[in-house]
Amino acid sequence: MICGVDDVKFDAQGLVPAIAQDAENGQILMMAWMNKASLERTLAEGRAVYWSRSRQEFWRKGDSSGHVQEVLSLALDCDGDSIVMQVRQTGAACHTGERSCFFRKLTV
């Protein structure tokens, strides 16, 4: 099913979680927030553009680190309130230098 930006259900703050997944191996790399404008920029540019809640500004992944996320495809979940992006990741996705932000294992 094909859908568009108007199908996204943004939360009360105008945000939606966006999960970056490595298109080559399926590894979940990171989760960040997008607003409508950052999602539109991502679609137009083919690079991940997020919304920083703490700085209240856009940030294009890789502009300062060189660790670019080239977006190959986006999918909207069945409720319309989460996005998964298939990306080609250059370098580390995590600000700690790890390939993925999900490197810490929880015990049960």
Beta strands, then each sheet from edge to edge (+ up, - down):
strand 1: 16-22
strand 2: 28-34
strand 3: 49-52
strand 4: 57-60
strand 5: 69-76
strand 6: 83-89
sheet 1: 2+ 1- 6- 5+
sheet 2: 3+ 4-
end
